[in-house]
Amino acid sequence: MVALLTAAALSMAFSLFLTPVFVRLFRKLKWGQFIRDDGPQSHHAKRGTATMGGIVIIVGTLFGYFTAMLITGDHITMSALLVLFMMVGLGVVGFIDDFMKTRKQRSLGLGGWAKVLGQVIVATAFAIMAMNFPNQAGITPASTAISFTRDLPINFLLIAPAIPLIGVILYLIWTSFLVAAASNGVNVTDGLDGLATGASILAIGSYVIIGFWQSNQSCFSPNLAEAVRYKCYDVRDPLDLAIVAAAISGALIGFLWWNTSPAQIFLGDTGSLALGGALAALAILTHTELLLVFIGGLFVIETGSVIVQRAYFKITHGKRIFRMSPIHHHFELKGWAEVTVVVRFWIVGGLFVAAGVGTFYLEWITR
């Protein structure tokens, strides 16, 4: 518990007090945001605002987590390192995209398929490592089963037991899909000052609760009462996953101070892809993959609005459902103030997170 609070406090202090330093550095490097001409006209005032703020969050998270573990003397686990690997890996993909945009002063960086390829490469490396490094009980960080609040009886390795390679390939495809969906979902949501940052605090913060609860109800805990042992979670390193989630949340809270309207710095793809990757990694390693539909409900709506808009546009040969997608721009063009859209979307995101955490706990008490 001490490590959890320490990691959150240190990462928050890092991003809160050092973000202005990064803002000055990024301005000096001319890492400024490029604004699309076809977007809301009010956004043109944001042209040149420092971007790639994800660097601050990534560095703040690494500082908070490792410093907290050093201070408390707690053991660093493979599960935590995997989350950080995913976060840094997708952050690098996002950085390449952001750097190309700022260098060319265009809204296009990496091509769509190039970005997906980067996500798949990182996700595949993550998945392979997550199926290795078992603990003393033989439990690896991830499982080949699809999970909701815990593993379901749908295991990729059992689909074709005579040919294990098929199951492994299906598992890698499933992991890549989760990572791409989560990272692109956060990326699509990152269109208004503080929107994706605040929503990510709520979503990733929920894994502080989930990881801490799984730690208290762990199958590997000698203190777990026999009366509830049949409800236990066979998740490896749940407390360390909660500590990492706390470090990320702390870094986001400090960053939001400078990212809220009017933003002095943006997440950029560096931040949005990194946060989506971390969210997917936490879901995979806590065995709550399908629960992401609730916990990341706001990201699902934002991504869904883009898919529906494009599909309807093609089917009807040019007609639109929304004035603009993602859906937050639709409400902007309807006359809602940017801050109004952001706060109301935070409320929606918070309700989805509450539903997700509530469903997680409800499964335990009714099991």
NORJO-V138582 format. One record per residue. RES is the residue in one letter. PHI is phi in whole degrees, -180 to 180 (none if undefined). OMEGA is omega in radians with two decimals (999 if undefined). D_FIRST is the distance of its C-alpha to the first C-alpha in Angstrom with 1 decimal. Layout:
res=RES phi=PHI omega=OMEGA d_first=D_FIRST
res=RES phi=PHI omega=OMEGA d_first=D_FIRST
//
This chain:
res=M phi=none omega=3.13 d_first=0.0
res=V phi=-64 omega=3.14 d_first=3.8
res=A phi=-64 omega=-3.14 d_first=5.4
res=L phi=-62 omega=-3.13 d_first=5.1
res=L phi=-68 omega=-3.14 d_first=6.4
res=T phi=-66 omega=3.14 d_first=8.5
res=A phi=-62 omega=3.14 d_first=10.0
res=A phi=-63 omega=-3.10 d_first=10.9
res=A phi=-66 omega=-3.10 d_first=12.4
res=L phi=-68 omega=-3.13 d_first=14.3
res=S phi=-67 omega=3.10 d_first=15.7
res=M phi=-66 omega=3.13 d_first=16.7
res=A phi=-63 omega=3.14 d_first=18.4
res=F phi=-60 omega=-3.07 d_first=20.1
res=S phi=-72 omega=-3.12 d_first=21.7
res=L phi=-68 omega=-3.04 d_first=22.5
res=F phi=-93 omega=-3.06 d_first=24.4
res=L phi=-104 omega=3.11 d_first=25.8
res=T phi=-57 omega=3.10 d_first=27.0
res=P phi=-58 omega=3.10 d_first=30.3
res=V phi=-66 omega=3.11 d_first=30.9
res=F phi=-66 omega=3.12 d_first=30.6
res=V phi=-60 omega=3.12 d_first=32.8
res=R phi=-63 omega=3.13 d_first=35.5
res=L phi=-65 omega=-3.11 d_first=35.3
res=F phi=-66 omega=3.08 d_first=35.6
res=R phi=-66 omega=3.11 d_first=38.5
res=K phi=-64 omega=3.12 d_first=40.2
res=L phi=-81 omega=-3.12 d_first=39.8
res=K phi=63 omega=3.05 d_first=41.3
res=W phi=-91 omega=-3.10 d_first=38.4
res=G phi=-107 omega=-3.10 d_first=39.3
res=Q phi=-71 omega=3.02 d_first=39.0
res=F phi=-98 omega=-3.08 d_first=42.2
res=I phi=-107 omega=3.11 d_first=43.0
res=R phi=-67 omega=3.12 d_first=45.0
res=D phi=-71 omega=-3.08 d_first=48.4
res=D phi=-90 omega=3.11 d_first=48.2
res=G phi=-86 omega=3.08 d_first=45.0
res=P phi=-56 omega=-3.05 d_first=45.0
res=Q phi=-63 omega=-3.13 d_first=47.1
res=S phi=-64 omega=-3.09 d_first=44.6
res=H phi=-78 omega=-3.10 d_first=42.4
res=H phi=-67 omega=3.08 d_first=45.0
res=A phi=-69 omega=-3.10 d_first=43.9
res=K phi=-89 omega=-3.11 d_first=40.6
res=R phi=-57 omega=3.12 d_first=42.6
res=G phi=91 omega=3.08 d_first=41.4
res=T phi=-62 omega=-3.11 d_first=37.9
res=A phi=-54 omega=3.13 d_first=35.6
res=T phi=-125 omega=-3.05 d_first=34.0
res=M phi=64 omega=3.12 d_first=31.7
res=G phi=-64 omega=3.08 d_first=28.7
res=G phi=-59 omega=3.09 d_first=26.6
res=I phi=-59 omega=3.14 d_first=26.9
res=V phi=-61 omega=-3.09 d_first=24.8
res=I phi=-67 omega=-3.14 d_first=22.0
res=I phi=-64 omega=-3.13 d_first=22.1
res=V phi=-65 omega=3.11 d_first=22.2
res=G phi=-63 omega=3.11 d_first=19.5
res=T phi=-65 omega=3.13 d_first=17.2
res=L phi=-62 omega=3.12 d_first=18.2
res=F phi=-63 omega=-3.10 d_first=17.8
res=G phi=-64 omega=-3.08 d_first=14.3
res=Y phi=-68 omega=-3.04 d_first=13.0
res=F phi=-69 omega=3.10 d_first=15.0
res=T phi=-67 omega=3.11 d_first=14.8
res=A phi=-63 omega=3.13 d_first=10.9
res=M phi=-68 omega=3.10 d_first=11.4
res=L phi=-68 omega=-3.12 d_first=14.3
res=I phi=-67 omega=-3.06 d_first=12.9
res=T phi=-85 omega=-3.13 d_first=10.0
res=G phi=77 omega=3.13 d_first=12.5
res=D phi=-73 omega=-3.08 d_first=10.5
res=H phi=-81 omega=3.06 d_first=13.2
res=I phi=-81 omega=-3.06 d_first=14.4
res=T phi=-105 omega=3.14 d_first=15.6
res=M phi=-66 omega=-3.12 d_first=18.8
res=S phi=-60 omega=3.14 d_first=17.3
res=A phi=-65 omega=3.14 d_first=15.5
res=L phi=-64 omega=3.12 d_first=18.7
res=L phi=-67 omega=3.09 d_first=20.7
res=V phi=-62 omega=-3.14 d_first=19.1
res=L phi=-67 omega=3.07 d_first=19.7
res=F phi=-61 omega=3.13 d_first=23.2
res=M phi=-62 omega=-3.11 d_first=24.1
res=M phi=-63 omega=-3.12 d_first=23.0
res=V phi=-69 omega=-3.11 d_first=25.0
res=G phi=-60 omega=3.12 d_first=27.8
res=L phi=-73 omega=3.04 d_first=28.5
res=G phi=-63 omega=3.10 d_first=28.0
res=V phi=-66 omega=3.09 d_first=30.9
res=V phi=-59 omega=3.13 d_first=33.0
res=G phi=-65 omega=3.13 d_first=32.5
res=F phi=-64 omega=3.11 d_first=33.3
res=I phi=-60 omega=3.13 d_first=36.6
res=D phi=-63 omega=-3.14 d_first=37.4
res=D phi=-63 omega=-3.10 d_first=36.7
res=F phi=-63 omega=3.12 d_first=38.5
res=M phi=-65 omega=3.12 d_first=41.6
res=K phi=-66 omega=-3.09 d_first=41.6
res=T phi=-69 omega=-3.13 d_first=41.5
res=R phi=-72 omega=-3.11 d_first=44.0
res=K phi=-90 omega=-3.06 d_first=46.5
res=Q phi=53 omega=3.08 d_first=45.8
res=R phi=-132 omega=3.13 d_first=45.8
res=S phi=-80 omega=-3.14 d_first=43.4
res=L phi=-108 omega=3.07 d_first=43.7
res=G phi=-109 omega=3.03 d_first=41.6
res=L phi=-66 omega=3.04 d_first=41.0
res=G phi=-66 omega=-3.10 d_first=43.0
res=G phi=-56 omega=-3.11 d_first=41.4
res=W phi=-72 omega=3.10 d_first=41.9
res=A phi=-65 omega=3.11 d_first=40.9
res=K phi=-66 omega=3.10 d_first=37.5
res=V phi=-63 omega=3.11 d_first=37.1
res=L phi=-60 omega=3.10 d_first=38.1
res=G phi=-62 omega=3.11 d_first=35.4
res=Q phi=-63 omega=-3.13 d_first=32.8
res=V phi=-66 omega=3.13 d_first=34.3
res=I phi=-61 omega=3.14 d_first=34.3
res=V phi=-65 omega=-3.12 d_first=30.6
res=A phi=-64 omega=3.13 d_first=29.7
res=T phi=-66 omega=3.10 d_first=32.0
res=A phi=-62 omega=3.10 d_first=30.5
res=F phi=-61 omega=-3.07 d_first=26.9
res=A phi=-63 omega=3.14 d_first=28.3
res=I phi=-64 omega=3.13 d_first=30.0
res=M phi=-67 omega=-3.10 d_first=27.1
res=A phi=-68 omega=3.11 d_first=24.8
res=M phi=-93 omega=3.07 d_first=27.4
res=N phi=-120 omega=3.11 d_first=27.2
res=F phi=57 omega=3.09 d_first=24.7
res=P phi=-70 omega=3.06 d_first=24.1
res=N phi=-85 omega=-3.09 d_first=21.6
res=Q phi=-63 omega=3.12 d_first=23.0
res=A phi=-88 omega=3.13 d_first=23.5
res=G phi=83 omega=-3.12 d_first=25.5
res=I phi=-92 omega=3.09 d_first=23.2
res=T phi=-88 omega=-3.12 d_first=23.4
res=P phi=-57 omega=-3.14 d_first=21.0
res=A phi=-120 omega=3.13 d_first=23.5
res=S phi=-122 omega=3.10 d_first=26.1
res=T phi=-86 omega=3.09 d_first=29.7
res=A phi=-92 omega=2.98 d_first=29.6
res=I phi=-74 omega=-3.05 d_first=29.4
res=S phi=-126 omega=3.03 d_first=26.4
res=F phi=-121 omega=2.96 d_first=25.8
res=T phi=-100 omega=2.99 d_first=22.8
res=R phi=-164 omega=-3.08 d_first=23.2
res=D phi=-61 omega=3.04 d_first=26.1
res=L phi=-95 omega=3.14 d_first=29.6
res=P phi=-76 omega=3.09 d_first=32.7
res=I phi=-120 omega=-3.07 d_first=33.8
res=N phi=-112 omega=-3.08 d_first=33.4
res=F phi=-60 omega=-3.11 d_first=35.1
res=L phi=-72 omega=-3.14 d_first=36.0
res=L phi=-95 omega=3.13 d_first=37.8
res=I phi=-66 omega=3.07 d_first=40.0
res=A phi=-136 omega=-3.04 d_first=42.4
res=P phi=-60 omega=-3.14 d_first=41.5
res=A phi=-74 omega=3.14 d_first=44.7
res=I phi=-128 omega=-3.07 d_first=43.8
res=P phi=-57 omega=-3.10 d_first=40.0
res=L phi=-61 omega=3.12 d_first=40.5
res=I phi=-63 omega=3.11 d_first=41.1
res=G phi=-63 omega=3.13 d_first=37.7
res=V phi=-64 omega=3.14 d_first=36.0
res=I phi=-63 omega=3.12 d_first=37.9
res=L phi=-63 omega=3.10 d_first=37.0
res=Y phi=-64 omega=3.13 d_first=33.3
res=L phi=-66 omega=3.10 d_first=33.5
res=I phi=-66 omega=3.14 d_first=35.4
res=W phi=-63 omega=3.13 d_first=32.9
res=T phi=-64 omega=3.13 d_first=30.0
res=S phi=-63 omega=3.11 d_first=32.1
res=F phi=-63 omega=3.14 d_first=33.0
res=L phi=-61 omega=-3.11 d_first=29.4
res=V phi=-66 omega=3.14 d_first=28.6
res=A phi=-65 omega=-3.13 d_first=31.8
res=A phi=-64 omega=-3.10 d_first=31.5
res=A phi=-68 omega=-3.09 d_first=28.0
res=S phi=-69 omega=3.09 d_first=28.8
res=N phi=-70 omega=3.10 d_first=32.2
res=G phi=-63 omega=3.09 d_first=30.9
res=V phi=-67 omega=-3.14 d_first=28.7
res=N phi=-62 omega=3.13 d_first=31.6
res=V phi=-65 omega=-3.11 d_first=34.1
res=T phi=-71 omega=-3.07 d_first=31.9
res=D phi=-79 omega=-3.13 d_first=31.7
res=G phi=-132 omega=3.12 d_first=35.0
res=L phi=-129 omega=-3.09 d_first=34.3
res=D phi=-58 omega=3.03 d_first=32.4
res=G phi=83 omega=-3.04 d_first=28.7
res=L phi=-63 omega=-3.11 d_first=29.3
res=A phi=-68 omega=3.14 d_first=27.5
res=T phi=-63 omega=-3.14 d_first=24.7
res=G phi=-64 omega=3.13 d_first=23.9
res=A phi=-64 omega=3.13 d_first=24.3
res=S phi=-70 omega=3.06 d_first=22.0
res=I phi=-58 omega=-3.13 d_first=19.2
res=L phi=-66 omega=-3.07 d_first=19.7
res=A phi=-69 omega=-3.12 d_first=20.1
res=I phi=-71 omega=3.08 d_first=17.4
res=G phi=-61 omega=3.12 d_first=14.9
res=S phi=-64 omega=-3.14 d_first=15.8
res=Y phi=-79 omega=2.94 d_first=14.3
res=V phi=-66 omega=3.12 d_first=10.7
res=I phi=-67 omega=-3.09 d_first=11.7
res=I phi=-63 omega=-3.14 d_first=13.7
res=G phi=-64 omega=3.13 d_first=11.5
res=F phi=-65 omega=3.13 d_first=8.7
res=W phi=-66 omega=3.11 d_first=11.7
res=Q phi=-63 omega=3.10 d_first=13.4
res=S phi=-65 omega=3.12 d_first=10.8
res=N phi=-68 omega=-3.11 d_first=11.2
res=Q phi=-112 omega=-3.07 d_first=14.9
res=S phi=-75 omega=3.08 d_first=15.4
res=C phi=-65 omega=-3.09 d_first=18.9
res=F phi=-97 omega=-3.13 d_first=17.7
res=S phi=-87 omega=3.11 d_first=15.5
res=P phi=-71 omega=-3.10 d_first=17.8
res=N phi=-91 omega=-3.11 d_first=16.3
res=L phi=-71 omega=-3.11 d_first=17.3
res=A phi=-64 omega=-3.13 d_first=20.3
res=E phi=-62 omega=-3.09 d_first=23.6
res=A phi=-65 omega=-3.11 d_first=24.6
res=V phi=-119 omega=-3.09 d_first=22.3
res=R phi=-63 omega=3.13 d_first=22.2
res=Y phi=-68 omega=3.10 d_first=24.8
res=K phi=-96 omega=-2.96 d_first=22.4
res=C phi=-66 omega=-3.14 d_first=19.7
res=Y phi=-106 omega=3.12 d_first=18.8
res=D phi=-95 omega=3.11 d_first=20.0
res=V phi=-85 omega=3.10 d_first=17.9
res=R phi=-80 omega=3.01 d_first=17.1
res=D phi=58 omega=-3.09 d_first=13.6
res=P phi=-64 omega=-3.13 d_first=12.2
res=L phi=-67 omega=3.12 d_first=8.5
res=D phi=-68 omega=3.05 d_first=10.0
res=L phi=-65 omega=3.08 d_first=12.1
res=A phi=-65 omega=3.14 d_first=9.5
res=I phi=-66 omega=3.10 d_first=8.4
res=V phi=-63 omega=3.12 d_first=12.2
res=A phi=-61 omega=3.12 d_first=12.9
res=A phi=-67 omega=3.13 d_first=10.7
res=A phi=-65 omega=3.12 d_first=12.6
res=I phi=-65 omega=-3.14 d_first=15.8
res=S phi=-62 omega=3.11 d_first=15.4
res=G phi=-62 omega=3.11 d_first=14.9
res=A phi=-63 omega=3.13 d_first=17.9
res=L phi=-68 omega=-3.14 d_first=19.8
res=I phi=-63 omega=3.11 d_first=19.3
res=G phi=-64 omega=-3.13 d_first=20.7
res=F phi=-68 omega=-3.11 d_first=23.4
res=L phi=-61 omega=3.10 d_first=24.4
res=W phi=-55 omega=-3.10 d_first=25.6
res=W phi=-99 omega=-3.08 d_first=28.3
res=N phi=-95 omega=-3.14 d_first=28.8
res=T phi=-74 omega=-3.03 d_first=29.6
res=S phi=-64 omega=-0.11 d_first=33.4
res=P phi=-81 omega=-3.04 d_first=35.2
res=A phi=-66 omega=3.02 d_first=33.1
res=Q phi=-95 omega=3.13 d_first=33.5
res=I phi=-156 omega=3.13 d_first=32.0
res=F phi=-108 omega=3.08 d_first=31.6
res=L phi=-63 omega=-3.00 d_first=29.2
res=G phi=69 omega=3.07 d_first=32.2
res=D phi=-64 omega=3.08 d_first=32.2
res=T phi=-55 omega=-3.11 d_first=29.9
res=G phi=-83 omega=-3.05 d_first=27.1
res=S phi=-66 omega=3.11 d_first=28.0
res=L phi=-67 omega=3.13 d_first=28.5
res=A phi=-63 omega=-3.12 d_first=25.3
res=L phi=-68 omega=3.09 d_first=23.3
res=G phi=-63 omega=3.10 d_first=25.3
res=G phi=-65 omega=3.11 d_first=24.8
res=A phi=-63 omega=3.13 d_first=21.0
res=L phi=-62 omega=3.11 d_first=21.1
res=A phi=-64 omega=-3.14 d_first=23.5
res=A phi=-63 omega=3.11 d_first=21.5
res=L phi=-63 omega=3.13 d_first=18.3
res=A phi=-65 omega=-3.12 d_first=20.8
res=I phi=-66 omega=-3.04 d_first=22.5
res=L phi=-79 omega=3.04 d_first=19.6
res=T phi=-94 omega=3.12 d_first=18.0
res=H phi=60 omega=3.11 d_first=21.6
res=T phi=-131 omega=-2.99 d_first=22.0
res=E phi=-62 omega=-3.09 d_first=24.9
res=L phi=-71 omega=3.09 d_first=27.3
res=L phi=-67 omega=3.10 d_first=24.7
res=L phi=-61 omega=3.10 d_first=24.9
res=V phi=-61 omega=3.07 d_first=28.2
res=F phi=-83 omega=-3.04 d_first=26.3
res=I phi=-60 omega=3.08 d_first=23.2
res=G phi=-103 omega=-3.06 d_first=25.5
res=G phi=-56 omega=3.13 d_first=28.4
res=L phi=-64 omega=3.12 d_first=29.4
res=F phi=-66 omega=3.10 d_first=29.7
res=V phi=-64 omega=3.14 d_first=31.8
res=I phi=-64 omega=-3.13 d_first=34.1
res=E phi=-62 omega=3.13 d_first=34.5
res=T phi=-66 omega=3.13 d_first=35.4
res=G phi=-61 omega=-3.14 d_first=37.5
res=S phi=-65 omega=3.11 d_first=39.5
res=V phi=-69 omega=-3.12 d_first=40.5
res=I phi=-63 omega=-3.13 d_first=41.5
res=V phi=-64 omega=3.14 d_first=43.5
res=Q phi=-60 omega=-3.10 d_first=45.2
res=R phi=-68 omega=3.14 d_first=46.3
res=A phi=-64 omega=-3.13 d_first=47.5
res=Y phi=-66 omega=3.14 d_first=49.4
res=F phi=-62 omega=-3.13 d_first=50.9
res=K phi=-74 omega=-3.10 d_first=52.3
res=I phi=-66 omega=-3.07 d_first=53.6
res=T phi=-95 omega=3.11 d_first=55.3
res=H phi=59 omega=2.98 d_first=56.5
res=G phi=117 omega=3.12 d_first=55.0
res=K phi=-84 omega=-3.11 d_first=53.7
res=R phi=-127 omega=3.01 d_first=50.2
res=I phi=-85 omega=-3.13 d_first=48.0
res=F phi=-103 omega=3.09 d_first=45.8
res=R phi=-63 omega=3.07 d_first=47.2
res=M phi=-163 omega=3.04 d_first=44.8
res=S phi=-116 omega=0.00 d_first=41.8
res=P phi=-61 omega=-2.91 d_first=38.8
res=I phi=-64 omega=3.13 d_first=38.9
res=H phi=-64 omega=3.09 d_first=37.4
res=H phi=-72 omega=3.08 d_first=40.5
res=H phi=-59 omega=-3.12 d_first=42.6
res=F phi=-72 omega=3.03 d_first=41.4
res=E phi=-61 omega=-3.12 d_first=41.9
res=L phi=-71 omega=3.04 d_first=45.5
res=K phi=-81 omega=3.08 d_first=45.9
res=G phi=112 omega=3.10 d_first=45.4
res=W phi=-70 omega=3.05 d_first=41.7
res=A phi=-67 omega=-3.10 d_first=40.3
res=E phi=-57 omega=-3.13 d_first=37.6
res=V phi=-63 omega=3.12 d_first=35.0
res=T phi=-63 omega=3.12 d_first=36.0
res=V phi=-61 omega=-3.08 d_first=35.5
res=V phi=-61 omega=-3.10 d_first=32.1
res=V phi=-64 omega=3.14 d_first=30.7
res=R phi=-66 omega=3.08 d_first=32.4
res=F phi=-70 omega=3.02 d_first=31.1
res=W phi=-59 omega=3.13 d_first=27.5
res=I phi=-61 omega=3.11 d_first=28.2
res=V phi=-61 omega=3.12 d_first=29.5
res=G phi=-61 omega=3.12 d_first=26.6
res=G phi=-64 omega=3.10 d_first=24.1
res=L phi=-65 omega=3.09 d_first=26.3
res=F phi=-65 omega=3.11 d_first=26.1
res=V phi=-62 omega=3.10 d_first=22.3
res=A phi=-61 omega=3.10 d_first=22.3
res=A phi=-64 omega=3.14 d_first=24.9
res=G phi=-67 omega=3.13 d_first=22.9
res=V phi=-66 omega=3.10 d_first=19.6
res=G phi=-63 omega=3.10 d_first=22.0
res=T phi=-64 omega=3.10 d_first=23.9
res=F phi=-59 omega=-3.13 d_first=21.0
res=Y phi=-72 omega=-3.14 d_first=20.1
res=L phi=-62 omega=3.10 d_first=23.8
res=E phi=-62 omega=-3.11 d_first=24.4
res=W phi=-69 omega=-3.06 d_first=22.0
res=I phi=-77 omega=-3.14 d_first=23.5
res=T phi=-101 omega=-3.06 d_first=27.0
res=R phi=-71 omega=999 d_first=26.7
//
